[in-house]
Amino acid sequence: MSFIKTLISRVRTPKNETDLLRLLDRLEHSNLDGHPISSTNEAALIISPNNHPFFSDLPNSAHEILSNTDYRNNIAIRVEDDSFGTKWIIFSGTNSAILTSLVDSTSKSLANIQLADQMIAAVFKFNINLKPLYCICNYRTRKFYPFSPMTKKSRDTDLEMNFVHILSAQGIPIEPIEQWYALWEAPF
């Protein structure tokens, strides 16, 4: 039994970040309690700024990364701040697979300029039965978790628990529940 468990876990373990983020593309064709999981075609990278020149003009720097991809004509990009001093690079487009690729490309570009440690998370927004649900990839642990806000400081834990079963069934690594941090001030 231990051998089978080891074999299954090896099959489900992504080899790199691209494989990890690509697992999210499978969600677009999934259902939760009879309701389709639909992408809002929005995603974001949450980064912690430092004194690196990239942050001196972050909107321009982010657009420069976008201009070096094949997706520059299909994606809108904007930068938002939050009350914690972190920056959000927010991507909007018409195709969730393109967004996944763009988040991955941007992450790699930031890592190439020595900013890997500044990346906090990638966030993908979905709707399930008209309810918002964020799928968050913690870059430190390379694991995912859901967040579904209902009202200010209230979350739909039932939806989150059901969604995590979908993630797990797709082979997506899950963050331990005690690490499921809320994004109350998500700017998208």
GUBA-986903 format. One line per field, with one value per residue (C-alpha): residue number from 1; residue in one letter; x, y, z. Coordinates in steps of 0.25 Angstrom, whole numbers, plus 5000, padded with zeros to 4 digits. Example, Ala and Ser with C-alpha at 12.3 -4.5 7.8 and 13.67 -1.06 7.14 Angstrom:
2
pos [1,2]
code [A,S]
east [5049,5055]
north [4982,4996]
up [5031,5029]
This chain:
188
pos [1,2,3,4,5,6,7,8,9,10,11,12,13,14,15,16,17,18,19,20,21,22,23,24,25,26,27,28,29,30,31,32,33,34,35,36,37,38,39,40,41,42,43,44,45,46,47,48,49,50,51,52,53,54,55,56,57,58,59,60,61,62,63,64,65,66,67,68,69,70,71,72,73,74,75,76,77,78,79,80,81,82,83,84,85,86,87,88,89,90,91,92,93,94,95,96,97,98,99,100,101,102,103,104,105,106,107,108,109,110,111,112,113,114,115,116,117,118,119,120,121,122,123,124,125,126,127,128,129,130,131,132,133,134,135,136,137,138,139,140,141,142,143,144,145,146,147,148,149,150,151,152,153,154,155,156,157,158,159,160,161,162,163,164,165,166,167,168,169,170,171,172,173,174,175,176,177,178,179,180,181,182,183,184,185,186,187,188]
code [M,S,F,I,K,T,L,I,S,R,V,R,T,P,K,N,E,T,D,L,L,R,L,L,D,R,L,E,H,S,N,L,D,G,H,P,I,S,S,T,N,E,A,A,L,I,I,S,P,N,N,H,P,F,F,S,D,L,P,N,S,A,H,E,I,L,S,N,T,D,Y,R,N,N,I,A,I,R,V,E,D,D,S,F,G,T,K,W,I,I,F,S,G,T,N,S,A,I,L,T,S,L,V,D,S,T,S,K,S,L,A,N,I,Q,L,A,D,Q,M,I,A,A,V,F,K,F,N,I,N,L,K,P,L,Y,C,I,C,N,Y,R,T,R,K,F,Y,P,F,S,P,M,T,K,K,S,R,D,T,D,L,E,M,N,F,V,H,I,L,S,A,Q,G,I,P,I,E,P,I,E,Q,W,Y,A,L,W,E,A,P,F]
east [5000,5011,5017,5004,5003,5017,5015,5002,5008,5020,5010,5003,5015,5018,5032,5033,5025,5019,5014,5009,5001,4996,4989,4979,4975,4968,4958,4951,4944,4940,4928,4925,4911,4906,4911,4922,4935,4937,4949,4947,4959,4967,4979,4990,5004,5006,5020,5027,5035,5049,5059,5062,5060,5048,5040,5044,5033,5026,5014,5025,5033,5021,5017,5031,5030,5017,5023,5033,5022,5014,5001,5003,4991,4982,4984,4981,4991,4990,4997,4990,4995,4989,4989,5000,5010,5010,5008,4998,5001,4987,4985,4972,4969,4959,4966,4970,4980,4987,4987,4993,5004,5006,5007,5017,5025,5025,5029,5041,5044,5044,5053,5063,5065,5067,5053,5048,5048,5039,5028,5018,5006,4999,4984,4974,4959,4948,4933,4924,4909,4912,4921,4935,4946,4961,4971,4984,4997,5007,5020,5028,5022,5017,5003,4989,4977,4964,4958,4943,4939,4924,4923,4934,4942,4932,4936,4929,4936,4927,4930,4945,4945,4937,4947,4959,4953,4953,4967,4972,4965,4972,4986,4988,4996,4988,4993,4990,4977,4984,4991,4979,4980,4969,4971,4960,4966,4968,4967,4960]
north [5000,5009,5007,5011,5023,5027,5025,5033,5045,5045,5045,5057,5065,5076,5077,5092,5105,5104,5090,5095,5107,5099,5090,5101,5101,5088,5095,5102,5089,5085,5086,5088,5083,5084,5098,5101,5107,5119,5127,5142,5143,5151,5148,5155,5154,5159,5164,5171,5183,5186,5196,5188,5198,5189,5196,5210,5211,5198,5200,5203,5191,5182,5187,5184,5170,5169,5175,5164,5153,5148,5152,5167,5169,5160,5165,5177,5180,5189,5191,5193,5195,5189,5194,5184,5191,5180,5182,5174,5173,5170,5163,5163,5156,5147,5134,5127,5118,5131,5137,5125,5125,5140,5139,5128,5137,5149,5140,5135,5149,5154,5142,5145,5159,5154,5157,5142,5145,5157,5149,5145,5138,5137,5139,5134,5138,5129,5129,5118,5120,5135,5134,5139,5129,5132,5121,5125,5119,5122,5124,5120,5106,5104,5100,5105,5109,5115,5128,5131,5145,5147,5160,5168,5158,5146,5135,5124,5112,5102,5106,5107,5092,5087,5095,5089,5075,5079,5084,5071,5062,5070,5067,5081,5082,5088,5097,5092,5099,5107,5114,5119,5134,5143,5153,5163,5175,5168,5179,5170]
up [5000,5003,4989,4983,4991,4988,4973,4973,4980,4970,4958,4964,4968,4958,4953,4952,4954,4940,4943,4956,4951,4938,4948,4949,4935,4938,4947,4936,4932,4946,4954,4968,4973,4959,4957,4947,4952,4943,4942,4943,4934,4945,4952,4960,4966,4980,4982,4994,4989,4992,4987,4974,4962,4957,4968,4965,4954,4956,4946,4935,4939,4939,4925,4920,4925,4918,4905,4904,4904,4893,4901,4900,4891,4899,4913,4921,4933,4945,4958,4972,4986,4998,5013,5016,5007,4997,4982,4973,4958,4953,4939,4932,4919,4911,4913,4926,4920,4915,4929,4935,4925,4927,4942,4940,4930,4939,4951,4943,4939,4953,4958,4947,4952,4966,4971,4974,4989,4987,4981,4991,4984,4970,4971,4961,4962,4959,4961,4965,4965,4965,4977,4976,4980,4979,4977,4984,4981,4993,4986,4998,5000,4985,4990,4988,4996,4994,4999,4997,5003,5006,5014,5021,5030,5027,5017,5011,5018,5012,4998,5001,5007,4995,4985,4992,4989,4974,4975,4982,4972,4961,4967,4972,4985,4996,5007,5021,5026,5037,5026,5018,5019,5015,5005,5010,5002,4989,4978,4968]
